[in-house]
Amino acid sequence: MKVLCAFPEAMPSSNSRPPACLAPVALFLALLLHCSLSSQAGDRRPLPVDRAPGMKEKTLILLDVSTKNPVRTVNENFLSLQLDPSIIHDGWLDFLSSKRLVTLARGLSPAFLRFGGKRTDFLQFQNLRNPAKSRGGPGPDYYLKNYEDDIVRSDVALDKQKGCKIAQHPDVMLELQREKAAQMHLVLLKEQFSNTYSNLILTARSLDKLYNFADCSGLHLIFALNALRRNPNNSWNSSSALSLLKYSASKKYNISWELGNEPNNYRTMHGRAVNGSQLGKDYIQLKSLLQPIRIYSRASLYGPNIGRPRKNVIALLDGFMKVAGSTVDAVTWQHCYIDGRVVKVMDFLKTRLLDTLSDQIRKIQKVVNTYTPGKKIWLEGVVTTSAGGTNNLSDSYAAGFLWLNTLGMLANQGIDVVIRHSFFDHGYNHLVDQNFNPLPDYWLSLLYKRLIGPKVLAVHVAGLQRKPRPGRVIRDKLRIYAHCTNHHNHNYVRGSITLFIINLHRSRKKIKLAGTLRDKLVHQYLLQPYGQEGLKSKSVQLNGQPLVMVDDGTLPELKPRPLRAGRTLVIPPVTMGFYVVKNVNALACRYR
C-alpha cells in the first residue's frame, strides 16, 4: 500500500503549520459533513429534473375539457325537490305560504316539486273546504283560535307579480307549531320503525295550499296518488283519485301525476303484494282517467318509483316495463345511501359509498333500454341517510359530499332528473329546517342552480390516476365534473364553463388548467364549513364569508373570488367548490 503522506510522530506546536497533504482531506471531510446535515434537515433545494426511480413528488394535475360537443344534456329542471305527505300530519302544510319559505324555494326554481313519500299510499282526498267545522268540533289547529281566518285577514299579502298568497306568520304562531310538530315527530317515527302507517286526509283546502306554494315558487307539482286502495281482485280502486282529479281540473291546476311509492314494499306495509304486471295495468288505468279530462289529457305520468334495484325489485320493474313502459314519460326509482341509525361523520367521505350509485344506474338502464330504448330515467326521492336521517350529520356540511357527487354522477351517466327528498320538514335530510333557515345542502343546491347548465362536458385529466394494484379498485378522492355555465346567469357570457370539484383528500390539491382552459380568468365559489363544529357544522361560508339570509328575508348575493388568469387552482383539503372558467367560447355552450 502506497502512503501518500506521513504524519509526524509528535503533535506539532501551536505555531507550526499542518502538512500540505491535509488540505484535500479536510475538504473531503467538510463535504461529507455537509451532505450528512442536509439529509437530516431535509434538502430545500429544487429537485433535479432527472429523479431516481421511485422518488415521491407532489403531482400537479393538468385539467382540460372537451368543448365541441356535450356528452349529455339533462333536463332544465335536473335538480328538483320533494315534499313528504307527513307535513299534513304535523301541521307544516299550513305554513307553506310563509314568505321566507317561498323565497327559499324560488331560489331553486325552475324545478319539479314531487308530493310523495312513504305515506303516499295512505293518503285519501276529501272535497271538503273545512272538515273541522262540518263535524262541529275543533280542527288540528285547536290551539290557535280562528287560525286560518286570522291568516287571511291580517297576514296574507298579494304578490304583485303572480297573485300568490304569501304570509308573514307571527313568531308565537311558529313557536306553537314547532311544539306541535315535535310531538307529532315522535308519532311519525314510531310509525316508520314499526312500518305501520295511519291514514291521512288531504282536504281541498290543503291541496289549494300545496298548489299555491308550488305555483308561487316557480315549481311544477307532481302529485303521487294512493296506489294501495285495492279492489277484491287486487286491481286499483281509483275512486278517491278520480275525485282529486276532478277537483284539480275545476281549479285548472297544472299538475303531473304518479301512482304509488315504492311498490316493492307493499307486502310488508299492507300485507298485499302488487307485481309489476298488475302495476303496469294500474298505470294504464290512470292514463285512461286522465285522457277525458281536458286539462290533463296530455299531462305527464311518471313511475313506478321503485326502491333500490335488488333482484326482486328488478323483476317488478321488468314486469312493469313490459306492460306500461310506453305509458310513462319517465321511469323513476329511489336511492338511499346509508342506514341513518348507524351513520358516522366519516362515512360521508368514503369513496366506496359515493360509487354505490353507479352500479344501480346501470341496472335500471339495462331494464329500461330492453323495452323502451332512450326512455328518460329519473332518480326520485334520493336521501343520504335512511330512517329520516341523523341529527347533526344528515343536515351538516359533511353530507354535502354525497349530494354534490350524486348530482355530478347522475348527469354524467344520463339520468334526466334527480329529486331531493326533502325540501322541508322530513327528518334531518331536508334542505331547510323548521326555523326556515337554509342548511348546507341548500346553499350547495343554490350554487348548483345558479352556475350549472344542463349540458355535460367530458373532463380530461393527467396526473390524477394511479396504477391499480392486482385485485384493487382505485377510487378517486378528487372528483371533477364539468358543465356549460347556466345560460340564465347573466354574469357570464355564453361559452363559459363551470367546474365543480370535490376534494376528499386530507391535503390540498393543485390543478393547472390546460388546453382550451389555459390562461382564462376563473371565478371561484369555495364552500367550506363555518364555525367550530367543522364537518358537522350546519352553517357554511362562501370564499370565507358566512352565508345567511338577508335581514329582509331575501337571499344573499353569491359573490365569487376572481382568480388571476393562468393561476393554478389550489383546492383545500376536504372541501368542495365551483369554478367558472370565463370566456372559453366553448362551441358546445354557445347555443341552447
Buried (B, 14 or more C-beta within 10 A) or exposed (E): EEEEEEEEEEEEEEEEEEEEEEEEEEEEEEEEEEEEEEEEEEEEEEEEEEEEEEEEEEEEBBBBBBBEEBBBBBBEBBBBBBBBBBBBBBBBBBBBBBBBBBBBBBBBBBBBBBBBBBBBBBBBBBBBEEBBEEEEEEBBBEEBEEBBEBBEEEBBEEEEEEEBBBBBBBEEBBEBBBEBBEEBBEEBEEBBEEEEBEEBBBBBBBBBBBBBBBBBBBBBBBBBBBBBBBEEEEEBBBEBBBBBBEBBBEEEBEBBBBBBBBBBBBEEBBEEBBBBBBBBBBBBBBBEBBEEBEBBEEBBBBBBBBBBBEEEBBBBBBBBBBBBBEBBBBBBBBBBBBEBEEBEBEBBBBBEBBBEBEEBBEBBBEBBEEBBEEBBBBBBBBBBBBBBBBEEBBBBBBBBBBBBBBBBBBBBBBBBBBBBBBBBBBBBBBBBBBEBBBBBBBBBBBBBBBBBBBBBBBBBBEBBEEEEEEEEEEEBBBBBBBBBBBBEBEBBBBBBBBBBBBBBBEEEBEBBBBEBBEEBBBBBBBBBBBEEBBBBBBBBBBBEEEBBBEEEBEBBEBEBBEBEEEBEBEBBEBBBBBBBBBEBBBBBBBEE
